[in-house]
Amino acid sequence: MTEKVTTEYVTVTRNDEVYECFPDMTRLPSGDLMVIYRESESHEGYEYCNLVVRRSQDEGVTWSERQAIVEGPRAKEGREYVKYNCPRICALSDGRVAAICDENVFDVPREPEGRRDIVIWWSEDDGRSWSEPVRTGIRPWLPDKIRELSDGTLLLGGQVVRDDTGLLTWHCCRSEDGGQSWSEPITIADDGQFHHCEGSILELPGGELVCYMRENSHQGYPGYKCISRDKGLTWEGPYRTLMAGCERPVGGMLESGKVLVTYRSNMRGAACGKQNQFASSCSTMTTTRGRIPATQAGRSFGMAASCASTTSSARRPWHSFAAGFSRRRTSRLGYPISDVRHPTNGKRRRADESAKMRSHTYFQARGGPGTSPAPSQPAKR
């Protein structure tokens, strides 16, 4: 029997003069929650990019003031510019916290492609201070979280565009020395047919790895997955999943032993192409080791979601957007379920239009213990 879900909205940050986007969340060694996101002038971020974190010490009820890891300079004609794209954050078993982001360095006016790299900022004091940026030399971009396996190996996934076909492919690099050095990219998904990107790697209790990925053809195709049985050295697949329109999946283990994947479901090319929905998929995985320990259930599995607020020149809302979330409480895990209206219909917004989109507002899901997700309902205009 499905229990009734009580849903609350908690605003983590809102600044109507800044485009706040691409959130990611983790639970710190202290037990606090930390969210990381990017501040910029628009979705593209071609004028400036800041990387910012906020902390919650009460399970997401209230959030701290912003703490900038990077305050990027504004783009200026004739000067080199560093664009930061999608940040991620995770806590490792040795107590370190890693904030990572892909950067693209180019001269203004911008070139189609600059010098790409994955950058890591380390914290050894629970995210209160951060190291200087460490450039990894990893070529794949738009990274996944750093995933720590049970044997201590670190995996870092990212995407590459094939020169011959233009298709997106998903890869990972391995580190066996705590992130000091990384292997050459290992191909996870490259089938010559589909665009595989935004992967999320998860270690199952039996030691197998599964990587859930977005398919980026904008036709409403389902997400795909690949399987590794040797700690990420080789991969099988890709195999089609039942997650329709899956974008930016995030996989994690529940205490029950089930796998939970949250993702943005966007059926582009279909009748509902103007609507983004946050969705989830939950399945039982049978393994040789049984249930994953509660202390590992959500070590690096967390997600925050964004909701856009649009204002007119008179600074009055002319179209409002809402998100609804449910959160099941375990010792280490939180996840959102929501419906969101999105104004762009999947189209990129030019920087000179950014004044129309003044804010992305982040919500942390909160609900009672033992609740389960109710069927999602479309957000009302």
Buried (B, 14 or more C-beta within 10 A) or exposed (E): EEEEBEBBBBEBBBEEEBBBBBBBBBBBBBEBBBBBBBBBBBBBBBBBBBBBBBBBBEBBEEBBEBBEBBEBEEBEEEEEBBBBBBBBBBBBEEEBBBBBBBBBEBEBEBEEEBEBBBBBBBBBEBBEEBBEBBEBEBBBBBBBBBBBBEEEBBBBBBBBBEEEEEBBBBBBBBBBEBBEEBBEBBEBBBEEEBBBBBBBBBBBBEBBBBBBBBBBBBEBBBBBBBBBEEBBEEBEBBEEBEBBBBBBBBBBBBBBBBBBBBBBBBBBBEEBBBBBBBBBBBEEBEEEEEBBEBEBBBBBBBBBBBBBBBBEEEEEEEEEBBBBBBBBBBEBBBBBBBBBBBBEEEEEBEBEEBEBBBBBBBBBBBBBEEBBBBEBEEBEE
